[in-house]
Amino acid sequence: MAIKLHVNGAVREVDAPDDMPLLWVLRDLLQLSGTKYGCGMAQCGACTVHLDGQPVRACVTPVATVGARKVTTIEGLSPDGSHPVQQAWAEVDVVQCGYCQSGQIMTAVALLAKRPDPTDADIDAALSGNICRCGTYVRVREAVHVAARLQRGGK
Amino acid sequence: MRSAAMIALALVACGNARSPAAPVPAAPDRAAGVAAFATVRAVLQHPRCQNCHPAGDAPLQGDDSHAHAMNVQRGPEGRGRPGEECTTCHGPANPPSNYGLHVPPGAIEGWRMPPPEQPLTFVGVAPRALCEQIKDPARNGGRDLAALRAHLDTPLVTWGWAPGFGRAPVSTPYPAFIAAWETWAAAGAPCPE
């Protein structure tokens, strides 16, 4: 079935069954492989993308339910890694293996949209559903604070 | 009260001798209302309902009503906390059965809990306290009995009888629940002793 999607600022048409997870559409049909498959049941957060700015787990989102909502993936944050959260991640050198990090970043972006100056508790709460096997949580928390500063125009 | 109802019925019956008006049914008495509330209570304290009406701010999950994974919390409006809202994982409908077990259910209304200022706790509440709480507009979101009845038709409530693949529905059939509710309400929403 032909389905029209708004992905990272462009209209894309895919031929997919209604119940295909958005994650498969992004990775296998649109070659946007920055969003990762972790658990397949919304338990780990690796597949987090935004629908109209709200974080969702793409692995449990049937593509037919997306409708006209705008999909943003890690590739859509910036063309060159210049989004403040991406800059902060690089500055703090958060990543170890990296598998969970696109999900961590997408959740951090969603948090900062609502809490521009989050506390440690805000960050821990928002990112509780994003699991990191390497245990980068302390650096993730630090990077969210750095991103908040960058978003406010700080150096 | 029962004798008054019988007199009212008799008067209506007399009136029927001269006009075709339908008889007015007698209101259920208090005992019938209290008995009906037992059915209502069993539904409210079924895991499909009480898991989003916990004691405390952590929602519950599963038929054993264990604490929700990932430290999920009620949040400032009952919709989770910024960055980890209920709708991050709970979509607008139950995922298809071919997604397998353990995937989060969904509802078109948007998954949520009662707000923190009126948490409407169902878990561990004794029948009388539960009864008094749910009909108290100061604690139930400002609803009178008519508004409460309308709430029972909303997607988050009816979801309890269609909870998705691998999840047990509320054990009392929905029509039986509604009939019990209406009997209780018609009796003046009496609470058990």
Chai-1 contact restraints between the chains, C-beta under 6 A:
chainA,res_idxA,chainB,res_idxB,connection_type,confidence,min_distance_angstrom,max_distance_angstrom,comment,restraint_id
A,D19,B,P96,contact,1.0,0.0,6.0,A-B,restraint_1
A,M41,B,H102,contact,1.0,0.0,6.0,A-B,restraint_2
A,M41,B,V103,contact,1.0,0.0,6.0,A-B,restraint_3
A,A42,B,C89,contact,1.0,0.0,6.0,A-B,restraint_4
A,A42,B,P104,contact,1.0,0.0,6.0,A-B,restraint_5
A,P55,B,T88,contact,1.0,0.0,6.0,A-B,restraint_6
A,V56,B,T88,contact,1.0,0.0,6.0,A-B,restraint_7
A,R57,B,C89,contact,1.0,0.0,6.0,A-B,restraint_8
A,V60,B,P95,contact,1.0,0.0,6.0,A-B,restraint_9
A,V60,B,V103,contact,1.0,0.0,6.0,A-B,restraint_10
A,T61,B,G91,contact,1.0,0.0,6.0,A-B,restraint_11
A,T65,B,P92,contact,1.0,0.0,6.0,A-B,restraint_12
A,T107,B,G83,contact,1.0,0.0,6.0,A-B,restraint_13
A,A110,B,G83,contact,1.0,0.0,6.0,A-B,restraint_14
A,L111,B,P82,contact,1.0,0.0,6.0,A-B,restraint_15
A,L111,B,G83,contact,1.0,0.0,6.0,A-B,restraint_16
A,K114,B,P82,contact,1.0,0.0,6.0,A-B,restraint_17
A,R115,B,P82,contact,1.0,0.0,6.0,A-B,restraint_18
A,A125,B,R81,contact,1.0,0.0,6.0,A-B,restraint_19
A,A126,B,P82,contact,1.0,0.0,6.0,A-B,restraint_20
A,A126,B,G83,contact,1.0,0.0,6.0,A-B,restraint_21
A,A126,B,E84,contact,1.0,0.0,6.0,A-B,restraint_22
A,S128,B,M70,contact,1.0,0.0,6.0,A-B,restraint_23
A,S128,B,N71,contact,1.0,0.0,6.0,A-B,restraint_24
A,S128,B,E84,contact,1.0,0.0,6.0,A-B,restraint_25
A,G129,B,M70,contact,1.0,0.0,6.0,A-B,restraint_26
A,G129,B,E84,contact,1.0,0.0,6.0,A-B,restraint_27
